[in-house]
Amino acid sequence: MPQAMRPIGVFDSGIGGLTVARAISQRFPNHPLIYFGDTAHLPYGEKSPELIRRYATRITKELVEMDCAAIVVACNSASSNALDEVRLVAGRSVPVIDVIHPVVESISRQFQGDLVGVIGTRATIESGWYQRLLSEKGCMVKAKVTPLLASAIEEGFHEGKVSSALIEAYLTDDFYEGINALVLGCTHYPLISEQILRALPPGVKIVDSAEVVADAIDCLDLDFTSDIADNSTVNGSLRRFIVSDLTQSFQRGAERFFGAPITLEERTLSE
Amino acid sequence: MPQAMRPIGVFDSGIGGLTVARAISQRFPNHPLIYFGDTAHLPYGEKSPELIRRYATRITKELVEMDCAAIVVACNSASSNALDEVRLVAGRSVPVIDVIHPVVESISRQFQGDLVGVIGTRATIESGWYQRLLSEKGCMVKAKVTPLLASAIEEGFHEGKVSSALIEAYLTDDFYEGINALVLGCTHYPLISEQILRALPPGVKIVDSAEVVADAIDCLDLDFTSDIADNSTVNGSLRRFIVSDLTQSFQRGAERFFGAPITLEERTLSE
């Protein structure tokens, strides 16, 4: 396949990564994209590093077989626990972009020497990945596990008492005291960024990964800028949205995360 | 192994089924028990029936290989979607007890002709299993999906604003109006039964499965009543608690559900 026609592969444990796929689609509106949500094994955020590695490499193999030109790990839990393994499977010719390094780069430019808060799943925060990378770039870091937020958002509780009660339970005074910026270290969180912002002291800036990751793709030395004219390249569609387990609930949720009507297709992963 | 020494096998998608294991252990304090929590694949409640069947039969095979005398499906999502498959794998000589039939029997004796509410995961409620069985026994049924409750409880939010906000969001006036009893159709819910009770109109009775399942084991024509004197039979311990993915969070949560200190061991399922 000519380089300009090879799709961008994006994967996540479920449908949260569609916030990243949306940003990429808006940035490259005519470029093919394949999204893979591992709904059969979600959520990754509470699983062990070994298991996350096993699942992430299996999906990477699928995306490489589908001839993806680049792979975006749109899942913080996989980015922080399985990046080396994903790179190994992707091989040298397929660049891999995770959701953490671009965010760390962006923050270190804006908040050098500042105190940065990070919230995410258990797997993401316990890996210590954000903490280490941000420290290396000269930021001070406060990290907190906020595990139920992703499930609550996935269930549609992204406004109202449930998400408020969770934000209140997790974002306590002693956590956000003194921070200059807060990293939303999970691809679900952009859906409640307004609510989180209201809970924070004035002046704290929220950083989410979707736009920053689209920037990172822009910087790749790939032929993505020469958008193709033909709008039907990935099996007849410009974009494919695949999940490893398809239910009506995922179908409904997917449109909320992507922000536009989409159709999910199911593909069982070999076990 | 002599019948009286063969363990009772109990399985669930995660650690919620430990509420059932606890009731069984209290009823048969000297009888060996093996608990298997499929934490690598939890939660089952949001997955498709096909996938739940695949996971449930795999665990049943393990428990049969461990020479269990009876198998308890301590998971409503598996009981309502995979019972036939589990029975097939267990074979005729190993009785299988699910968490739904005993509860339906118990309710139909107490609430004949009454309106019964059922809450549970998406997989449990959408299977229509409770609704069909209760209707056949002459009860009227109102069922409601309450998916986030199990995760919230698993995360330790079993008292306070988060569980209150969820109960308020799910148990609305129009749901509980006119019901005489409410079935807690998920093995996590007993941990918030007091809070649920406070949200219901006076007089509504709550039914949870743990005790009823222990009764059902009592009724089996097995040699369980002749409790063994030797307290070390299952690989040197009276009870084993196995999970397919072991994290510190599961270890902490397990003791909350079981109500006593226990140690989890990990056993990877062949994929």
Interface residues (C-beta under 8 A of the other chain):
Chain A: T39 A40 H41 L42 E46 K47 S48 L51 R54 R122 P147 L148 S151 A152 E155 F157 G160 K161 V162 S164 A165 L166 E168 A169 D245 L246 T247 S249 E271
Chain B: T39 A40 H41 L42 E46 K47 S48 L51 R54 R122 P147 L148 S151 A152 E155 F157 G160 K161 V162 S164 A165 L166 E168 A169 D245 L246 T247 S249 E271
